[in-house]
Amino acid sequence: MLSGWAFLMPYAIAVVVLIALPALLNVGYAFTDHTGLTRDPQFVGLDNVRRLMSDAFFLDSLEASLVHVSLSVPLRLLAAVGLGLLLAAPRPGGRLFRTAVYLPTVIPDVALAVLFLWVLNPLYGPLNQLLGLFGHSGFNWLADPATARVGVVLMLMFPIGEGFIVVLAARRMLDNRLYEAASLEGCGPFGQLRRITLPLLAPVLILLAVRDTILTLQVNFVPAYVLTDGRPANATLYLPVYIFDHAFEFSGFAYGALISIVLMVITTVIITALFLVARRWRVFR
C-alpha cells in the first residue's frame, strides 16, 4: 500500500504545483485589475464580470467556440472510429494505411497550419483545384466567415491518430466468436456493427468524445492564430485566442483569467452532459 502511494506521490505533487495552485491563482486574479506587469493587482470585485456581460467580442468568441465544437468533435470522432474499424482487420497494405492515418498526428500544429494556408489558398490551393474538377469555382476559404470555420475544422480532421489507435486496439480486443455467432444467425456486417461493435465500444467512444471536446475547446489556439488570427468577422475568434489577446497583447491579465474560468466551466458542462447521456444509454453504470 505504501509503495503504491510512493509511486503516486510525484504525480500528486505535480498536479498540485502545476494545476491546482495555478487554477486557484487564476480565480483570484479574475477579480482584480492585474495587467501581468509589475504593479501589484488591486481587488475590483465584480467589475470584470460586469464587463464580460456587455462584451460583444466575448459573445462572438463564445459562439465561434461552440460552433467549432459542434462541428469538429463529431467529425473527428466519426473519422477515427470509421478508419479504426475499417483498418482493424488484416488486409494487404494495412500497415501502410494505418501509418498514413497516424502520421499527421506527429506533425507540429504550426507546421500543419502553415501547410493548410497553402491547401486553402483560393488561387493555387489544391482544394479549390479539386473542386474545379467538378465544375465548382471554389471558395475564398479564409476570407468568408462560414468557410473560414469549415477550413479550421478540415485542418483538425487530419490529426486523429490517437483516437484512431484507441479504436483500433479496442476493436481487436473484441472476441471474434461473437461475430461468428452473429454471422451464423444471419446478421450481416451492418447488423454486426449496430448490435455488437458499437455497443461494446460505447465506453471507449464516450471517453474519446470527452477527450476530443477538451482538446477542441482548449487547443484550437494555434490553427486559429496561424490560419486566420480570429478573423474574418470574429468567426474564428475562439476563446483561447481571445484569452491570449487580452492576457498578452492588451495587458488584461485579470480579464483573460476570468475568460479562462468561463472556458473551464463550459468544458465541464459539456463533459457532464456527455456523461449524463452515457448513463441514460447505460454505457456507464
C-alpha positions in Angstrom: 0.0 0.0 0.0 2.7 2.4 0.9 4.7 1.6 -2.2 1.6 2.5 -4.3 1.3 5.9 -2.6 5.1 6.4 -3.1 4.6 5.9 -6.9 1.6 8.3 -6.9 3.4 11.0 -4.9 5.4 12.6 -7.8 2.2 12.8 -9.9 0.2 14.2 -7.0 2.8 16.9 -6.3 2.9 17.8 -10.0 -0.9 18.1 -10.1 -0.9 20.4 -7.0 2.0 22.6 -8.2 1.2 22.7 -11.9 -2.6 22.6 -12.0 -4.3 23.2 -8.6 -2.3 26.2 -7.4 -2.3 28.0 -10.8 -6.0 27.4 -11.1 -6.6 29.0 -7.6 -4.4 31.9 -8.5 -6.3 32.3 -11.8 -9.6 32.6 -9.8 -8.0 35.2 -7.5 -6.6 37.3 -10.4 -10.0 37.3 -12.2 -11.4 39.7 -9.5 -8.5 42.1 -9.7 -7.2 44.7 -12.2 -3.9 42.7 -12.8 -2.2 43.6 -16.0 0.5 41.0 -15.9 3.1 43.7 -15.4 5.0 44.9 -12.3 2.2 46.8 -10.5 0.5 44.9 -7.6 -3.0 43.8 -8.5 -5.9 45.6 -6.8 -9.2 43.9 -5.9 -12.0 45.2 -8.1 -14.9 42.9 -7.1 -17.3 42.1 -9.9 -16.1 44.8 -12.3 -14.6 42.2 -14.7 -17.8 40.1 -14.6 -19.9 43.2 -15.5 -17.5 43.9 -18.3 -17.8 40.4 -19.6 -21.6 40.5 -19.7 -21.5 43.5 -22.0 -18.6 42.4 -24.2 -19.7 41.8 -27.7 -16.4 40.3 -28.7 -16.7 37.7 -25.9 -20.2 36.7 -27.2 -18.7 36.3 -30.7 -15.9 34.2 -29.3 -18.3 32.0 -27.3 -20.4 31.5 -30.4 -17.3 30.6 -32.5 -16.1 28.1 -29.9 -19.5 26.3 -29.6 -20.0 26.1 -33.3 -16.4 24.8 -33.7 -17.0 22.1 -31.1 -20.4 21.1 -32.6 -18.7 20.6 -36.0 -15.2 19.3 -35.1 -15.9 16.8 -32.4 -18.5 14.6 -34.2 -16.5 14.7 -37.5 -13.2 13.8 -35.8 -14.8 11.0 -33.8 -16.6 9.7 -36.9 -13.3 9.7 -38.9 -11.3 8.0 -36.1 -14.0 5.3 -35.5 -14.6 4.7 -39.1 -10.9 4.3 -40.0 -10.2 2.3 -36.9 -12.9 -0.2 -37.7 -12.1 -0.3 -41.4 -8.4 -1.0 -40.8 -8.7 -3.3 -37.8 -8.9 -6.4 -39.9 -5.7 -7.8 -41.5 -5.6 -6.7 -45.2 -2.9 -6.2 -47.8 -1.1 -2.9 -47.2 -2.9 -2.5 -43.8 0.3 -1.3 -42.0 0.9 1.3 -44.7 -2.7 2.6 -44.4 -2.5 2.7 -40.6 0.7 4.6 -40.7 -0.8 7.1 -43.1 -3.7 7.7 -40.8 -1.5 8.2 -37.8 1.3 10.3 -39.5 -0.5 13.7 -39.5 -0.8 13.5 -35.7 3.0 13.8 -35.2 3.2 16.9 -37.4 3.5 20.1 -35.2 0.4 22.2 -35.0 2.2 25.2 -36.5 3.6 23.2 -39.4 0.1 21.7 -40.1 -1.5 25.2 -40.0 1.1 26.6 -42.5 0.5 23.6 -44.8 -3.2 24.4 -44.7 -2.5 28.0 -45.6 -1.4 26.5 -48.9 -4.2 23.9 -49.1 -6.9 26.6 -48.6 -5.3 29.2 -50.9 -8.1 30.5 -53.2 -5.7 30.9 -56.3 -3.5 27.8 -56.4 -4.5 25.7 -53.4 -5.2 22.0 -54.2 -8.6 22.0 -52.5 -10.0 24.6 -54.9 -8.3 22.9 -57.8 -10.0 19.7 -56.8 -13.4 21.4 -56.6 -12.6 22.8 -60.1 -12.6 19.3 -61.5 -16.3 19.1 -60.6 -17.2 22.4 -62.2 -17.1 24.5 -59.0 -15.1 27.7 -58.9 -14.0 27.1 -55.3 -14.1 29.4 -52.3 -12.1 32.2 -50.8 -11.8 30.0 -47.7 -10.2 32.3 -45.2 -12.0 35.5 -46.2 -15.6 34.3 -45.6 -16.8 33.6 -42.0 -18.6 30.4 -42.8 -15.8 28.9 -44.9 -13.1 30.0 -42.5 -14.8 28.0 -39.8 -15.0 25.0 -42.2 -11.3 25.4 -43.1 -10.2 25.1 -39.4 -12.4 22.1 -39.0 -10.9 20.5 -42.1 -7.4 21.0 -40.8 -8.3 19.4 -37.5 -9.8 16.3 -39.3 -6.3 15.1 -40.0 -4.5 14.7 -36.6 -6.9 12.0 -35.4 -4.1 9.3 -34.9 -4.5 9.0 -31.1 -8.3 8.3 -31.3 -7.7 6.0 -34.3 -5.2 3.9 -32.4 -7.5 3.6 -29.4 -10.4 2.4 -31.6 -8.1 0.1 -33.5 -6.9 -1.6 -30.3 -10.4 -1.7 -28.7 -11.8 -3.4 -31.8 -9.1 -6.0 -31.9 -9.8 -6.9 -28.3 -13.4 -7.9 -29.1 -14.0 -11.7 -29.2 -14.3 -12.8 -32.9 -16.6 -15.6 -31.8 -19.3 -13.0 -31.2 -19.1 -12.1 -34.9 -19.1 -15.8 -36.0 -22.2 -16.5 -34.0 -23.9 -13.4 -35.4 -23.0 -14.5 -38.9 -24.5 -17.9 -38.3 -27.7 -16.2 -37.2 -27.8 -14.3 -40.5 -26.6 -11.0 -39.2 -24.8 -9.0 -41.9 -21.9 -6.6 -41.5 -24.2 -3.6 -40.8 -26.2 -5.5 -38.2 -23.0 -6.7 -36.5 -21.8 -3.1 -36.4 -25.0 -1.9 -34.9 -25.7 -4.8 -32.5 -22.1 -5.8 -31.4 -19.3 -3.4 -32.3 -20.8 -0.1 -31.3 -22.5 -1.2 -28.1 -19.2 -2.9 -26.9 -17.1 0.1 -27.9 -19.5 2.6 -26.4 -17.5 3.3 -23.2 -14.4 3.9 -25.3 -16.3 6.2 -27.7 -17.7 8.3 -24.8 -14.2 8.7 -23.4 -12.8 9.7 -26.8 -15.7 12.2 -27.2 -14.8 13.7 -23.8 -11.1 13.9 -24.7 -11.8 15.5 -28.1 -14.2 18.0 -26.5 -11.5 19.2 -24.1 -8.9 19.4 -26.8 -11.2 21.1 -29.3 -12.2 23.8 -26.8 -8.8 24.4 -25.4 -6.2 23.5 -28.0 -7.6 25.2 -31.1 -5.4 28.3 -30.5 -2.6 27.5 -32.9 -4.7 26.8 -36.1 -6.9 29.8 -35.5 -4.0 32.1 -34.8 -1.9 31.0 -37.7 -4.6 30.5 -40.3 -6.9 33.4 -39.5 -5.9 35.3 -36.3 -9.5 35.2 -35.3 -10.8 36.7 -38.5 -12.9 37.2 -40.5 -15.6 39.0 -38.6 -14.5 37.2 -35.4 -15.7 33.9 -36.9 -12.6 32.0 -35.6 -12.0 34.2 -32.5 -12.1 31.1 -30.3 -12.0 31.5 -26.5 -8.3 30.5 -26.3 -7.4 33.2 -28.9 -9.4 35.8 -27.1 -7.8 34.9 -23.8 -4.3 35.2 -25.3 -5.2 38.6 -26.9 -6.3 40.0 -23.5 -3.6 38.4 -21.4 -0.6 39.0 -23.6 -1.4 41.7 -26.1 -3.8 44.1 -24.3 -2.2 43.6 -20.8 -5.5 42.5 -19.5 -4.3 39.6 -17.5 -7.2 39.6 -15.0 -9.8 39.8 -17.7 -8.1 36.9 -19.6 -8.1 34.9 -16.3 -11.9 35.4 -16.0 -12.5 34.2 -19.6 -10.4 31.2 -18.9 -12.6 30.3 -15.9 -15.6 30.6 -18.3 -13.8 28.3 -20.7 -13.3 25.7 -17.9 -16.9 26.0 -16.9 -18.2 25.5 -20.4 -15.9 22.5 -20.8 -17.2 21.0 -17.6 -20.8 21.5 -18.6 -20.4 19.8 -21.9 -18.4 16.9 -20.4 -21.1 16.4 -17.7 -23.8 16.4 -20.4 -21.9 13.7 -22.3 -21.6 11.5 -19.2 -25.4 12.0 -18.4 -26.2 10.9 -21.9 -23.9 7.9 -21.5 -25.6 7.0 -18.2 -29.0 7.2 -19.9 -27.8 4.8 -22.6 -26.5 2.7 -19.7 -22.9 2.8 -21.1 -21.6 3.6 -17.6 -23.5 2.1 -14.6 
